[in-house]
Amino acid sequence: MKSTWLVRFLCVVAVAGAVFTMLGCNAFTPERQRMRSQTVRDDLDHMTDDVDWLLFLNRPSIAYDETIHY
């Protein structure tokens, strides 16, 4: 019974250590938050381009005639 609790405790300590190592001490600084929000904005901008590429909307239609000038 004691060994089960010891194993559970060691697992919790290992997971907590891994989380703190990945986040680091400066995980929530204003600079990091600004970088995160900029990355999200850039990804959302690129998402529209990606959807257009997937739907072949980034190329002119075959019905488009370049010789006609309006």
C-alpha positions as CSV (number, residue, x, y, z in Angstrom):
1,M,0.0,0.0,0.0
2,K,2.8,2.4,0.9
3,S,4.6,1.6,-2.4
4,T,1.5,2.5,-4.4
5,W,1.3,5.9,-2.8
6,L,5.1,6.4,-3.2
7,V,4.8,5.6,-6.9
8,R,1.8,8.0,-7.3
9,F,3.7,10.8,-5.4
10,L,6.8,10.3,-7.6
11,C,4.7,10.5,-10.8
12,V,3.0,13.7,-9.6
13,V,6.4,15.2,-8.7
14,A,7.8,14.2,-12.2
15,V,4.8,15.7,-14.0
16,A,5.0,18.9,-12.0
17,G,8.7,19.1,-12.6
18,A,8.2,18.7,-16.4
19,V,5.5,21.4,-16.5
20,F,7.7,23.9,-14.6
21,T,10.7,23.1,-16.8
22,M,8.7,23.6,-20.0
23,L,7.0,26.8,-18.8
24,G,10.0,28.3,-17.2
25,C,10.1,31.3,-14.9
26,N,9.2,33.8,-17.5
27,A,6.2,32.0,-19.1
28,F,3.7,34.8,-18.3
29,T,5.8,37.9,-18.8
30,P,4.3,40.7,-20.9
31,E,6.8,40.1,-23.7
32,R,5.9,36.4,-24.0
33,Q,2.2,37.2,-24.0
34,R,2.7,39.8,-26.7
35,M,4.6,37.2,-28.8
36,R,1.8,34.7,-28.3
37,S,-0.9,37.1,-29.3
38,Q,1.1,38.2,-32.4
39,T,1.6,34.5,-33.4
40,V,-2.2,33.9,-33.1
41,R,-2.9,36.9,-35.2
42,D,-0.4,35.8,-37.9
43,D,-1.8,32.3,-37.9
44,L,-5.4,33.5,-38.3
45,D,-4.2,35.7,-41.2
46,H,-2.5,32.7,-42.8
47,M,-5.5,30.5,-42.2
48,T,-7.6,32.4,-44.8
49,D,-4.8,32.0,-47.4
50,D,-4.7,28.3,-46.6
51,V,-8.4,27.9,-47.1
52,D,-8.3,29.7,-50.4
53,W,-5.4,27.5,-51.5
54,L,-7.4,24.3,-50.5
55,L,-10.5,25.5,-52.4
56,F,-8.4,26.6,-55.4
57,L,-9.6,30.1,-55.0
58,N,-6.1,31.5,-55.3
59,R,-6.0,30.9,-59.0
60,P,-8.1,32.7,-61.7
61,S,-11.1,30.9,-63.0
62,I,-11.0,29.3,-66.4
63,A,-13.8,31.6,-67.3
64,Y,-11.5,34.6,-66.7
65,D,-10.3,36.2,-69.9
66,E,-7.3,38.5,-69.6
67,T,-7.9,40.1,-73.0
68,I,-11.1,41.8,-71.9
69,H,-10.4,45.2,-70.3
70,Y,-13.2,47.0,-68.5
